[in-house]
Amino acid sequence: MRNRAYVFRVAHDHAHASAATSASGKHLRALGLAFAIGLVFMLAEFIVAAATSSLAVLSDAVHTFTDVIALAMALGAVLLAKRSPPTHTRTFGYYRAEVFAALLNAVLLFVVAGYVIYEAIQRFGDPPDVPGWPVLIIGVAGLSANIVAFLLLRSGAQESINVHGAYLEVLADLVGSVGVLISAIIIITTGWAYADPIIGIAIGVWVLPRAYMLGRRSLRILFQHSPEALDVEEVSRRLEALPGVANVHDLHVWTLTSGMEVASAHVTVRPGVSGDEVLRSAQEVLAHEFEITHATLQVEGPDSAQRCSELSW
């Protein structure tokens, strides 16, 4: 049987654009609004932190700064992907920019959390006097701003790793604002100066595992691991169970960016079996059972399959 290669694409070259729109692109307005809110509030927090010497406010201000950077990176990644379509030299365009933005967000979260914990430990020896009322006011304002940004990004965080990274930044800052409020209330009611560094440490410790999970997800995509929710062995079994299929090899499944899973495979068919029929069946299995709508499938006879086994990698 002559070796035949088939490519399955939904809407052909428009598949990339539609997938990107369904993931990060359609949340562009929410990202922009969250960025504007964060930028305005960041300036207010730094002013109050400088005036009151509050570590809780300073840690929240630095978190807000990373929010602004994270949202700027997320916005930039989406715009770059939307305005730089695939070409012959960039066959997948710049969709991976979103994953890089998410990874940088994770690094920023680690750095900020580490700085806050270090600074809080230094202050235990001689905690400064922190006025409670200005801290309370900025805490209330920060909580309000972060709740708005949180609601704007919540739905997009379920669909896009890029938006999820920005969402985690805002969520961390929302928790930071709650910490600032708690610190201010304790200082106002008891005058206990250690409340400020303790809250600062609590915020930093809360952020660390979330930064780790975001970084882990980003690296899985960049290293082209299979999607976490997908059983690749089951994909292989389902394809091999199709009528006329002898075996499936060189099966690869990876994520290009959020909402864009890609697969490639060699499908060996038995002598006399129609390659077109096998291809259509394989397409339906991948699309309907595993939600993989972009797959490159090479349908081949036993002779071609034998040559594949001689490849070095």
Backbone bond lengths (Angstrom), bond angles and torsions (degrees), N, CA, C in turn:
res aa  C-N    CA-C-N  psi(-1)  N-CA   C-N-CA  omega(-1)  CA-C   N-CA-C  phi
1 M - - - 1.486 - - 1.524 109.70 -
2 R 1.285 116.83 133.65 1.452 121.01 -179.08 1.524 110.31 -68.83
3 N 1.343 116.22 137.49 1.468 121.03 179.52 1.520 110.01 -66.39
4 R 1.339 117.06 131.56 1.462 120.92 -177.83 1.521 108.79 -133.18
5 A 1.307 116.61 135.40 1.465 121.08 179.39 1.522 109.26 -114.62
6 Y 1.329 115.33 135.84 1.461 121.08 -179.67 1.519 108.82 -126.42
7 V 1.302 115.88 145.35 1.455 121.03 174.23 1.514 108.85 -119.88
8 F 1.339 116.66 128.84 1.463 121.62 178.66 1.508 108.79 -106.00
9 R 1.329 116.49 120.53 1.458 121.06 177.29 1.515 108.75 -136.56
10 V 1.310 116.25 135.35 1.462 120.43 173.72 1.511 107.94 -81.26
11 A 1.324 116.37 124.12 1.468 121.90 -179.16 1.519 111.81 56.73
12 H 1.329 117.44 23.14 1.461 123.58 175.48 1.522 111.51 53.23
13 D 1.328 118.42 -126.00 1.453 120.73 -173.78 1.517 113.21 -67.90
14 H 1.328 117.77 -11.03 1.459 119.17 -179.83 1.513 111.70 -84.55
15 A 1.320 118.26 -4.00 1.464 120.22 -178.51 1.512 111.32 -62.32
16 H 1.352 116.97 -43.36 1.468 120.26 -179.92 1.514 110.72 -60.71
17 A 1.322 116.86 -46.99 1.459 120.04 -175.22 1.514 111.40 -64.00
18 S 1.353 116.68 -43.11 1.460 118.97 -178.66 1.500 111.07 -66.88
19 A 1.336 118.51 -38.40 1.453 120.87 179.89 1.508 111.05 -65.92
20 A 1.332 116.52 -42.52 1.454 119.29 -179.73 1.515 110.69 -64.62
21 T 1.346 116.01 -39.41 1.459 118.94 178.83 1.515 111.05 -63.06
22 S 1.332 117.39 -37.34 1.450 120.47 -177.89 1.518 111.78 -72.98
23 A 1.310 118.59 -20.01 1.461 121.01 -178.30 1.521 111.08 -97.52
24 S 1.326 117.94 -85.05 1.460 120.77 -175.01 1.526 113.77 -90.74
25 G 1.332 115.79 -36.90 1.459 118.91 -170.42 1.514 114.42 -59.95
26 K 1.328 117.28 -36.40 1.457 118.44 -176.33 1.527 112.70 -75.55
27 H 1.332 117.33 -7.18 1.469 121.03 178.35 1.533 111.58 -104.26
28 L 1.327 115.79 18.39 1.457 120.38 -177.44 1.534 111.50 -61.34
29 R 1.317 117.51 -42.45 1.468 120.89 -179.27 1.532 110.68 -64.14
30 A 1.324 117.26 -42.62 1.461 120.62 178.84 1.522 110.93 -62.38
31 L 1.327 116.67 -40.51 1.463 120.18 177.42 1.525 110.91 -62.75
32 G 1.337 116.61 -41.29 1.459 120.22 -179.63 1.518 112.49 -64.75
33 L 1.328 117.22 -42.70 1.457 120.52 178.89 1.534 111.37 -66.14
34 A 1.323 115.94 -42.37 1.463 119.45 178.37 1.531 111.04 -62.74
35 F 1.331 116.39 -37.49 1.465 120.97 177.71 1.530 110.71 -62.71
36 A 1.326 117.47 -45.61 1.469 120.99 -179.37 1.532 111.38 -62.94
37 I 1.336 116.82 -42.76 1.463 120.73 178.61 1.531 110.45 -61.75
38 G 1.316 115.57 -45.90 1.464 119.67 -179.04 1.515 112.74 -63.31
39 L 1.317 117.07 -40.18 1.463 120.91 -177.90 1.528 111.41 -63.20
40 V 1.336 115.80 -45.99 1.466 119.85 -179.93 1.526 111.11 -64.29
41 F 1.314 116.10 -45.71 1.454 119.07 -176.34 1.529 112.12 -70.83
42 M 1.328 117.81 -31.83 1.462 121.08 178.62 1.525 110.93 -58.43
43 L 1.317 117.35 -44.75 1.460 121.29 179.96 1.527 110.65 -61.87
44 A 1.338 116.23 -41.31 1.467 119.72 179.43 1.529 111.17 -63.77
45 E 1.322 117.09 -41.91 1.465 120.42 -177.74 1.528 111.61 -66.80
46 F 1.308 118.03 -41.70 1.463 119.81 179.83 1.532 110.87 -63.20
47 I 1.324 116.89 -36.89 1.467 120.33 178.05 1.528 110.59 -64.16
48 V 1.332 116.84 -46.21 1.466 120.88 -179.75 1.524 110.65 -67.19
49 A 1.345 117.97 -39.84 1.463 121.01 179.51 1.525 111.15 -61.76
50 A 1.331 116.19 -41.13 1.463 119.47 178.92 1.524 111.72 -67.86
51 A 1.334 116.78 -34.61 1.465 120.31 -177.31 1.524 112.93 -78.03
52 T 1.351 117.50 -27.26 1.470 120.41 -173.95 1.520 114.48 -109.29
53 S 1.352 117.70 -12.51 1.474 122.58 -175.60 1.527 112.25 61.80
54 S 1.320 118.18 26.84 1.460 121.87 -178.85 1.521 110.75 -83.83
55 L 1.350 115.72 121.81 1.454 119.74 176.98 1.526 110.61 -69.30
56 A 1.330 117.02 -35.83 1.465 119.73 178.80 1.521 110.55 -61.20
57 V 1.342 116.63 -44.79 1.469 119.46 177.91 1.522 110.75 -68.02
58 L 1.340 116.69 -40.27 1.463 119.86 179.03 1.525 110.75 -62.21
59 S 1.344 117.04 -43.81 1.462 119.58 179.52 1.517 110.56 -63.69
60 D 1.324 116.24 -38.74 1.459 119.32 178.02 1.528 110.82 -69.00
61 A 1.341 117.01 -35.74 1.467 120.68 177.41 1.530 111.10 -65.04
62 V 1.336 115.67 -41.10 1.461 119.41 178.28 1.520 110.05 -67.17
63 H 1.337 116.40 -39.08 1.461 119.42 174.73 1.523 110.49 -59.91
64 T 1.322 116.23 -42.49 1.464 119.47 179.68 1.521 110.50 -64.81
65 F 1.323 116.15 -36.90 1.468 120.41 176.03 1.529 110.26 -60.11
66 T 1.348 116.19 -44.52 1.468 118.26 177.87 1.522 110.93 -67.53
67 D 1.343 116.51 -31.16 1.470 119.22 173.85 1.521 110.24 -58.19
68 V 1.326 115.18 -48.55 1.465 120.55 -177.34 1.530 110.09 -62.03
69 I 1.342 116.33 -44.49 1.463 119.85 177.99 1.531 110.36 -63.10
70 A 1.337 115.75 -44.41 1.461 119.97 -178.94 1.525 111.37 -62.07
71 L 1.318 115.83 -45.01 1.462 119.47 179.84 1.529 111.41 -66.15
72 A 1.334 116.32 -36.54 1.465 119.72 176.89 1.526 110.73 -63.85
73 M 1.343 116.60 -41.65 1.461 120.37 178.09 1.522 110.68 -66.03
74 A 1.321 116.48 -41.62 1.462 120.09 179.61 1.527 110.78 -62.75
75 L 1.335 115.85 -45.02 1.461 120.26 177.50 1.528 111.07 -61.10
76 G 1.328 115.30 -46.60 1.459 119.91 -179.44 1.518 112.34 -61.02
77 A 1.347 116.25 -39.96 1.463 120.23 -179.49 1.521 110.95 -64.97
78 V 1.338 116.61 -43.62 1.470 120.36 179.86 1.529 110.68 -64.56
79 L 1.324 116.65 -44.94 1.461 120.09 -179.43 1.523 111.25 -64.56
80 L 1.341 116.07 -39.55 1.462 119.93 178.77 1.522 110.31 -63.15
81 A 1.331 116.45 -43.81 1.465 120.03 -179.74 1.522 111.59 -65.60
82 K 1.341 116.77 -39.01 1.460 120.49 -177.53 1.531 112.25 -72.41
83 R 1.329 116.59 -35.50 1.463 120.14 -173.73 1.520 113.57 -95.66
84 S 1.339 117.61 -4.03 1.458 121.10 179.45 1.521 108.67 -124.24
85 P 1.334 117.70 79.47 1.459 120.67 -176.86 1.523 111.70 -67.01
86 P 1.329 117.42 164.82 1.466 120.33 178.63 1.527 112.34 -57.19
87 T 1.322 115.38 144.10 1.456 121.77 176.42 1.528 107.83 -130.83
88 H 1.327 116.25 -178.69 1.464 119.73 178.93 1.525 111.73 -68.30
89 T 1.307 117.99 -25.15 1.466 120.43 177.99 1.526 112.37 -96.32
90 R 1.339 117.73 -22.17 1.470 122.42 175.06 1.524 106.44 -123.80
91 T 1.327 115.41 80.16 1.465 120.20 -169.72 1.524 113.58 -66.09
92 F 1.326 118.16 -21.24 1.456 121.62 175.70 1.531 112.26 -111.91
93 G 1.323 116.72 13.51 1.452 119.54 179.83 1.524 112.15 62.58
94 Y 1.339 116.25 -144.02 1.467 121.74 -178.09 1.533 112.03 -116.27
95 Y 1.325 115.97 30.47 1.462 118.00 -178.03 1.528 112.25 -64.08
96 R 1.325 117.80 -27.99 1.458 120.19 178.65 1.532 112.41 -67.89
97 A 1.333 117.63 -14.54 1.465 119.95 177.34 1.522 110.82 -57.65
98 E 1.332 117.48 -32.72 1.455 121.06 179.01 1.521 111.20 -64.47
99 V 1.331 116.46 -37.54 1.465 120.56 -179.55 1.532 110.08 -70.73
100 F 1.324 116.74 -39.88 1.464 119.82 176.09 1.524 110.75 -61.90
101 A 1.330 116.87 -39.87 1.462 120.47 178.05 1.527 110.39 -61.64
102 A 1.327 117.23 -41.92 1.457 120.80 178.87 1.532 110.85 -64.01
103 L 1.336 116.90 -40.67 1.464 120.16 179.04 1.527 111.16 -65.24
104 L 1.325 117.19 -41.44 1.469 120.11 177.68 1.526 110.83 -64.35
105 N 1.332 117.07 -34.89 1.458 119.90 176.16 1.525 110.93 -62.36
106 A 1.318 116.26 -40.90 1.462 120.25 178.44 1.528 110.75 -62.73
107 V 1.331 116.44 -42.42 1.471 120.15 178.46 1.526 110.28 -62.66
108 L 1.326 116.72 -43.18 1.466 120.30 178.05 1.523 111.51 -59.75
109 L 1.320 116.95 -42.38 1.459 120.30 178.92 1.523 111.24 -61.48
110 F 1.327 116.94 -41.96 1.462 120.80 177.99 1.526 111.08 -61.48
111 V 1.321 116.47 -46.11 1.465 121.02 -177.49 1.526 110.58 -62.98
112 V 1.323 116.23 -47.08 1.463 119.94 -178.18 1.526 111.04 -64.06
113 A 1.333 116.74 -45.42 1.464 119.76 -179.74 1.531 110.61 -61.25
114 G 1.326 116.25 -41.91 1.464 119.61 178.60 1.511 112.06 -63.98
115 Y 1.321 117.13 -41.32 1.468 120.69 179.70 1.526 111.06 -63.89
116 V 1.314 116.40 -44.74 1.470 120.17 -178.02 1.526 110.56 -63.28
117 I 1.329 117.13 -43.90 1.469 120.59 179.66 1.533 110.27 -62.99
118 Y 1.332 116.74 -44.13 1.469 120.36 179.30 1.527 111.00 -61.90
119 E 1.313 116.78 -46.90 1.464 120.70 -178.37 1.520 111.14 -64.35
120 A 1.323 117.19 -37.83 1.462 120.50 179.68 1.525 111.06 -65.39
121 I 1.327 116.17 -41.80 1.472 119.61 178.47 1.524 110.59 -61.87
122 Q 1.328 117.56 -39.67 1.463 121.07 179.35 1.529 111.40 -62.96
123 R 1.305 116.80 -30.58 1.459 120.23 -175.31 1.531 113.54 -82.60
124 F 1.304 118.21 -11.25 1.455 119.33 -179.30 1.519 112.19 -63.99
125 G 1.333 116.30 -28.68 1.467 118.67 179.50 1.515 112.58 -68.13
126 D 1.324 116.98 -37.71 1.470 120.09 -177.53 1.533 108.68 -149.62
127 P 1.329 117.49 78.11 1.466 119.49 -178.08 1.520 111.52 -66.09
128 P 1.341 118.03 132.21 1.472 120.28 -178.98 1.521 111.25 -74.18
129 D 1.308 115.67 159.61 1.459 120.54 174.36 1.532 108.73 -74.88
130 V 1.310 115.65 124.30 1.456 121.11 -177.20 1.524 108.68 -117.34
131 P 1.339 118.29 119.48 1.469 119.82 176.56 1.525 110.88 -67.06
132 G 1.328 116.14 130.87 1.457 119.97 -172.61 1.507 115.88 -76.09
133 W 1.357 118.00 -39.88 1.459 119.68 -172.25 1.533 114.13 -66.15
134 P 1.340 119.62 -45.24 1.478 117.64 176.64 1.526 112.21 -60.90
135 V 1.342 115.69 -36.11 1.465 119.12 178.48 1.523 110.26 -66.52
136 L 1.324 116.81 -39.97 1.464 120.65 178.80 1.523 110.89 -62.99
137 I 1.317 116.92 -43.59 1.474 120.29 -178.45 1.524 110.97 -63.55
138 I 1.336 116.22 -45.71 1.463 118.73 -178.84 1.529 110.42 -69.37
139 G 1.350 116.20 -28.41 1.462 119.55 176.66 1.517 111.71 -66.21
140 V 1.330 116.40 -43.37 1.473 120.82 178.12 1.527 110.41 -63.70
141 A 1.330 115.38 -44.87 1.469 119.05 179.52 1.531 110.80 -63.26
142 G 1.328 115.88 -41.67 1.462 119.65 179.96 1.510 112.36 -65.33
143 L 1.322 116.08 -40.95 1.462 119.96 178.74 1.530 110.56 -61.59
144 S 1.328 116.56 -43.05 1.466 121.04 179.43 1.530 111.04 -62.19
145 A 1.335 116.24 -47.13 1.462 120.41 -178.79 1.527 111.47 -63.35
146 N 1.324 116.13 -41.66 1.456 119.36 -177.82 1.520 112.88 -72.11
147 I 1.322 117.03 -31.52 1.465 119.36 175.86 1.526 109.96 -63.70
148 V 1.323 116.80 -42.22 1.471 120.24 178.19 1.529 110.25 -61.76
149 A 1.340 117.24 -48.79 1.469 121.07 179.96 1.528 110.77 -63.10
150 F 1.328 116.54 -39.56 1.464 121.95 178.89 1.528 110.78 -59.69
151 L 1.316 117.00 -45.87 1.464 120.99 -179.96 1.523 111.51 -67.09
152 L 1.327 116.69 -34.44 1.464 120.31 178.78 1.533 111.86 -64.34
153 L 1.328 116.88 -36.12 1.461 120.79 -172.46 1.523 114.00 -99.88
154 R 1.325 117.78 -7.93 1.464 120.10 -171.19 1.520 112.95 -60.03
155 S 1.339 118.02 -47.06 1.461 119.53 -177.43 1.526 111.46 -67.95
156 G 1.331 117.02 -39.48 1.461 119.98 -179.84 1.512 113.18 -66.90
157 A 1.335 117.65 -26.47 1.461 121.40 -179.25 1.519 111.76 -65.45
158 Q 1.335 117.39 -23.18 1.454 120.70 179.44 1.528 111.80 -79.60
159 E 1.325 117.60 -15.86 1.455 121.08 -173.15 1.522 113.49 -111.16
160 S 1.316 117.65 -29.71 1.457 120.90 -171.06 1.515 110.87 -128.72
161 I 1.337 117.26 129.29 1.459 120.44 177.32 1.522 110.54 -66.73
162 N 1.328 116.57 -30.03 1.456 121.01 177.88 1.531 110.24 -65.71
163 V 1.326 117.11 -50.49 1.456 121.43 177.57 1.526 109.86 -65.80
164 H 1.329 116.80 -34.18 1.465 120.28 178.90 1.528 111.04 -61.79
165 G 1.345 116.25 -39.10 1.459 119.26 177.70 1.515 111.80 -62.50
166 A 1.334 116.58 -45.58 1.466 120.24 177.42 1.527 110.73 -64.79
167 Y 1.316 116.55 -38.34 1.464 121.82 178.78 1.530 111.05 -61.32
168 L 1.338 116.64 -42.75 1.468 119.71 178.87 1.524 111.24 -63.96
169 E 1.322 115.96 -37.73 1.462 119.21 176.87 1.532 110.21 -60.41
170 V 1.322 116.24 -46.70 1.465 120.32 -179.79 1.524 110.86 -66.14
171 L 1.335 116.67 -40.10 1.465 120.00 178.59 1.525 110.83 -62.31
172 A 1.340 116.20 -42.07 1.465 119.62 177.82 1.522 110.72 -61.88
173 D 1.320 116.29 -39.60 1.459 119.59 179.79 1.530 111.11 -70.90
174 L 1.337 117.07 -32.82 1.457 120.18 175.85 1.532 110.19 -62.77
175 V 1.327 115.49 -44.62 1.467 119.55 176.08 1.520 110.11 -63.09
176 G 1.334 116.41 -37.76 1.461 120.09 177.25 1.519 111.97 -61.53
177 S 1.339 116.21 -38.81 1.461 119.77 178.42 1.524 111.26 -65.47
178 V 1.330 116.52 -38.04 1.465 120.11 175.40 1.527 109.67 -62.56
179 G 1.335 115.96 -41.54 1.460 120.06 177.63 1.521 112.20 -61.74
180 V 1.321 116.22 -41.10 1.466 120.55 177.75 1.525 110.30 -60.90
181 L 1.329 116.85 -42.37 1.465 120.36 178.61 1.530 111.36 -62.71
182 I 1.321 116.28 -44.49 1.464 119.85 179.58 1.524 110.49 -62.31
183 S 1.325 115.43 -44.11 1.463 120.11 178.86 1.524 111.02 -60.18
184 A 1.328 117.06 -44.40 1.463 121.10 -178.59 1.528 111.38 -64.67
185 I 1.334 116.51 -41.55 1.469 119.76 -179.62 1.528 111.07 -64.72
186 I 1.335 116.01 -41.57 1.473 119.31 179.15 1.529 110.65 -64.24
187 I 1.337 116.35 -43.47 1.473 119.93 -179.38 1.525 110.74 -64.30
188 I 1.342 116.91 -42.43 1.474 120.73 -178.69 1.526 110.89 -65.33
189 T 1.333 116.41 -42.54 1.469 119.76 -173.38 1.519 114.03 -85.05
190 T 1.333 117.35 -29.98 1.475 119.49 -175.60 1.515 113.82 -121.08
191 G 1.357 117.06 -22.71 1.462 120.14 -175.45 1.511 113.53 75.34
192 W 1.319 117.95 10.94 1.471 121.85 -177.37 1.531 110.00 -73.87
193 A 1.339 117.46 110.23 1.465 122.04 -172.87 1.525 112.88 -71.65
194 Y 1.342 116.72 -22.72 1.469 118.78 -176.67 1.535 112.74 -73.82
195 A 1.318 116.40 -10.93 1.468 118.65 178.85 1.524 111.40 -60.01
196 D 1.331 116.23 -36.82 1.467 120.03 -176.04 1.532 112.25 -64.35
197 P 1.346 120.10 -53.50 1.468 118.48 179.31 1.524 113.21 -67.57
198 I 1.331 117.96 -32.47 1.464 119.96 179.26 1.526 110.39 -64.10
199 I 1.317 116.48 -43.82 1.471 119.80 177.74 1.521 110.41 -63.99
200 G 1.334 116.16 -38.02 1.465 119.97 177.90 1.520 111.52 -59.70
201 I 1.341 117.32 -43.21 1.463 121.18 178.57 1.528 110.30 -65.83
202 A 1.332 116.59 -42.30 1.464 120.14 -179.58 1.528 111.33 -59.71
203 I 1.320 116.20 -40.51 1.469 119.71 178.84 1.529 110.11 -63.41
204 G 1.334 115.92 -46.45 1.458 119.88 -179.21 1.521 112.64 -61.72
205 V 1.338 117.31 -42.92 1.466 121.36 179.44 1.522 110.89 -65.73
206 W 1.318 117.43 -35.52 1.466 120.59 179.23 1.525 111.61 -66.84
207 V 1.323 116.86 -33.91 1.467 121.33 -176.00 1.530 111.94 -74.31
208 L 1.328 118.42 -36.35 1.466 122.16 -169.40 1.536 114.16 -55.03
209 P 1.329 120.70 -51.95 1.476 117.87 -178.08 1.522 113.52 -64.11
210 R 1.325 117.72 -30.85 1.461 120.54 178.50 1.528 110.93 -70.84
211 A 1.314 116.15 -36.35 1.461 119.52 174.94 1.527 110.46 -64.67
212 Y 1.324 116.04 -39.45 1.468 120.22 178.65 1.528 111.35 -61.63
213 M 1.332 116.92 -44.97 1.465 120.32 -178.13 1.521 111.52 -65.34
214 L 1.339 117.03 -39.84 1.461 120.15 178.04 1.520 110.63 -65.19
215 G 1.336 117.15 -44.40 1.455 120.49 178.45 1.523 111.80 -62.22
216 R 1.326 115.90 -40.21 1.472 120.55 179.53 1.517 110.99 -62.61
217 R 1.323 117.47 -44.87 1.462 121.01 178.99 1.523 111.21 -62.66
218 S 1.324 116.00 -41.77 1.469 120.08 -179.15 1.523 110.84 -64.47
219 L 1.328 116.76 -43.01 1.464 120.10 -178.84 1.523 111.50 -67.74
220 R 1.314 117.47 -34.48 1.471 119.71 176.35 1.525 110.62 -58.41
221 I 1.322 116.17 -41.66 1.463 119.60 -179.65 1.525 110.73 -70.99
222 L 1.324 116.59 -44.00 1.465 119.74 -178.12 1.528 111.97 -65.45
223 F 1.338 117.36 -32.17 1.465 121.29 177.07 1.528 112.13 -85.46
224 Q 1.334 116.46 3.47 1.454 123.55 177.20 1.526 112.47 59.75
225 H 1.336 116.60 37.41 1.452 120.03 171.51 1.527 108.57 -71.48
226 S 1.313 115.37 161.64 1.461 118.87 177.84 1.527 110.06 -68.80
227 P 1.325 118.41 151.65 1.463 120.51 178.08 1.526 111.18 -56.03
228 E 1.331 116.66 140.66 1.457 120.99 -174.14 1.526 112.45 -60.33
229 A 1.308 117.59 -35.60 1.462 120.57 -175.27 1.527 112.86 -86.19
230 L 1.330 117.33 2.34 1.461 120.51 -174.53 1.527 110.69 -110.12
231 D 1.325 116.76 131.64 1.463 123.15 175.77 1.528 107.74 -94.89
232 V 1.329 116.85 102.23 1.464 121.00 -176.37 1.528 110.82 -66.48
233 E 1.335 117.75 -33.97 1.464 120.06 177.32 1.524 110.62 -62.67
234 E 1.329 116.49 -37.26 1.449 119.81 177.71 1.535 110.86 -67.99
235 V 1.318 117.27 -36.90 1.468 120.57 175.50 1.526 110.00 -59.34
236 S 1.337 115.46 -46.08 1.468 120.09 179.21 1.527 111.45 -61.98
237 R 1.339 116.55 -43.20 1.465 119.98 -179.95 1.530 111.77 -62.94
238 R 1.328 116.14 -41.17 1.466 119.37 -179.13 1.531 111.10 -66.40
239 L 1.321 117.00 -39.26 1.461 119.50 178.85 1.528 110.92 -68.96
240 E 1.322 117.32 -39.94 1.458 120.06 -179.57 1.526 112.11 -69.82
241 A 1.343 116.91 -21.39 1.460 120.47 179.45 1.524 112.81 -80.09
242 L 1.323 117.08 -7.29 1.469 119.88 -179.38 1.529 110.39 -67.95
243 P 1.324 118.32 144.03 1.466 121.16 178.47 1.524 111.83 -58.30
244 G 1.322 115.46 131.28 1.456 120.59 177.32 1.510 114.95 89.39
245 V 1.339 118.80 -5.96 1.468 121.61 -178.90 1.522 109.63 -90.49
246 A 1.329 116.51 126.86 1.467 121.18 177.71 1.517 111.05 -85.43
247 N 1.327 117.10 -46.01 1.464 120.56 176.52 1.521 109.96 -164.35
248 V 1.319 114.87 166.93 1.465 122.64 177.01 1.520 107.47 -125.93
249 H 1.323 117.11 130.23 1.461 120.09 178.17 1.527 109.35 -141.83
250 D 1.319 115.81 173.26 1.469 121.93 -175.52 1.534 111.25 51.68
251 L 1.322 115.85 40.62 1.459 120.59 179.37 1.523 109.52 -84.70
252 H 1.323 116.21 124.61 1.463 122.16 178.63 1.525 108.45 -131.53
253 V 1.318 116.28 132.95 1.462 121.75 175.61 1.513 107.56 -132.40
254 W 1.318 116.41 129.13 1.453 120.15 -179.44 1.522 109.79 -148.15
255 T 1.320 115.62 170.00 1.462 121.76 179.56 1.522 109.00 -108.50
256 L 1.315 115.79 125.32 1.466 119.62 176.45 1.529 109.77 -76.80
257 T 1.310 115.83 -51.87 1.458 123.35 171.05 1.522 105.89 -158.26
258 S 1.303 118.88 -179.19 1.458 120.72 -173.96 1.531 111.61 -56.22
259 G 1.336 115.88 128.72 1.450 120.72 178.61 1.509 114.62 80.93
260 M 1.345 117.85 6.47 1.463 120.82 -177.74 1.527 109.19 -129.58
261 E 1.350 115.73 82.87 1.459 121.18 175.65 1.529 109.32 -88.43
262 V 1.323 115.60 139.96 1.462 121.95 -176.16 1.528 108.43 -127.97
263 A 1.333 116.39 145.15 1.459 120.57 178.63 1.518 109.82 -138.71
264 S 1.327 115.21 153.18 1.464 121.71 170.87 1.521 107.43 -143.46
265 A 1.338 116.28 148.96 1.462 119.73 -178.23 1.518 110.29 -164.22
266 H 1.339 115.06 154.96 1.453 122.13 169.46 1.525 107.25 -103.11
267 V 1.321 116.67 126.89 1.456 122.26 -178.44 1.528 108.04 -115.08
268 T 1.325 116.61 112.71 1.462 121.12 179.79 1.521 109.34 -89.82
269 V 1.327 116.63 127.35 1.462 121.41 -179.09 1.525 110.17 -107.99
270 R 1.308 115.15 156.16 1.455 120.80 179.35 1.532 110.39 -74.88
271 P 1.346 117.47 154.80 1.472 120.44 179.96 1.525 111.87 -55.70
272 G 1.324 115.80 136.16 1.451 121.57 177.86 1.516 115.21 84.65
273 V 1.330 118.38 -2.97 1.456 122.00 -178.80 1.523 109.46 -87.21
274 S 1.327 116.95 140.07 1.464 121.67 179.16 1.526 110.58 -72.21
275 G 1.326 116.17 121.21 1.461 120.40 177.77 1.515 112.33 -64.31
276 D 1.344 116.63 -33.76 1.468 120.42 179.81 1.526 111.20 -64.10
277 E 1.324 117.01 -42.40 1.466 120.30 179.58 1.521 111.15 -64.13
278 V 1.326 116.26 -42.86 1.461 120.11 178.89 1.522 110.38 -64.10
279 L 1.311 116.37 -41.28 1.464 120.08 -179.65 1.526 110.99 -61.55
280 R 1.323 116.54 -46.22 1.468 119.51 -179.78 1.522 111.41 -61.62
281 S 1.316 116.79 -41.12 1.462 120.35 179.51 1.527 110.97 -65.52
282 A 1.331 115.72 -41.44 1.474 119.68 179.69 1.524 110.76 -65.13
283 Q 1.315 116.27 -39.16 1.465 120.48 178.15 1.529 110.67 -60.46
284 E 1.320 116.07 -44.69 1.459 120.08 -178.35 1.526 111.25 -64.90
285 V 1.322 117.11 -40.84 1.468 120.63 179.21 1.526 110.29 -62.76
286 L 1.317 117.82 -47.74 1.462 121.44 -177.87 1.525 111.47 -65.01
287 A 1.318 117.07 -42.45 1.461 120.34 -175.90 1.527 112.34 -74.88
288 H 1.328 117.44 -44.51 1.461 120.74 -171.70 1.520 113.40 -87.49
289 E 1.332 117.52 -33.02 1.463 120.25 -176.91 1.525 112.78 -95.29
290 F 1.331 116.86 -28.69 1.468 119.72 -174.66 1.525 112.99 -123.50
291 E 1.329 118.56 0.09 1.464 123.58 178.01 1.529 112.39 57.60
292 I 1.316 115.98 36.17 1.468 121.90 174.93 1.519 106.95 -106.39
293 T 1.310 117.02 104.53 1.456 121.19 -175.61 1.521 113.38 -102.96
294 H 1.320 117.02 -3.14 1.466 120.11 175.72 1.522 107.11 -121.66
295 A 1.323 115.89 102.25 1.460 120.79 -177.75 1.521 109.90 -137.85
296 T 1.313 116.08 136.02 1.456 122.41 173.54 1.525 107.36 -104.37
297 L 1.332 116.62 113.59 1.458 121.94 -175.27 1.521 109.85 -117.21
298 Q 1.321 116.09 124.69 1.462 120.60 175.30 1.526 108.14 -101.39
299 V 1.333 115.65 113.32 1.457 121.40 178.74 1.526 107.61 -93.62
300 E 1.330 116.97 124.35 1.464 120.01 -171.36 1.525 110.96 -141.89
301 G 1.334 114.89 160.03 1.454 121.46 175.53 1.509 111.70 -86.58
302 P 1.323 118.18 176.16 1.469 121.63 -177.83 1.521 113.88 -59.59
303 D 1.344 118.13 -35.06 1.461 120.12 -179.24 1.522 111.43 -64.05
304 S 1.322 116.31 -45.15 1.464 120.11 179.27 1.524 110.70 -66.62
305 A 1.319 116.98 -36.29 1.467 120.43 178.49 1.517 110.92 -63.02
306 Q 1.326 117.32 -36.40 1.454 120.68 178.32 1.517 110.80 -62.73
307 R 1.322 116.73 -40.21 1.472 119.41 178.65 1.526 111.32 -64.71
308 C 1.319 117.10 -32.52 1.468 120.09 177.93 1.514 112.12 -62.01
309 S 1.365 115.88 -34.61 1.464 119.15 -178.05 1.521 112.35 -69.13
310 E 1.332 117.27 -13.63 1.461 121.24 -179.56 1.529 112.88 -89.59
311 L 1.336 116.89 -4.10 1.468 119.82 178.29 1.523 110.41 -66.48
312 S 1.329 115.84 148.09 1.478 120.39 -176.05 1.527 111.96 -81.77
313 W 1.326 119.41 -20.66 1.468 120.72 178.37 1.511 110.13 -152.62
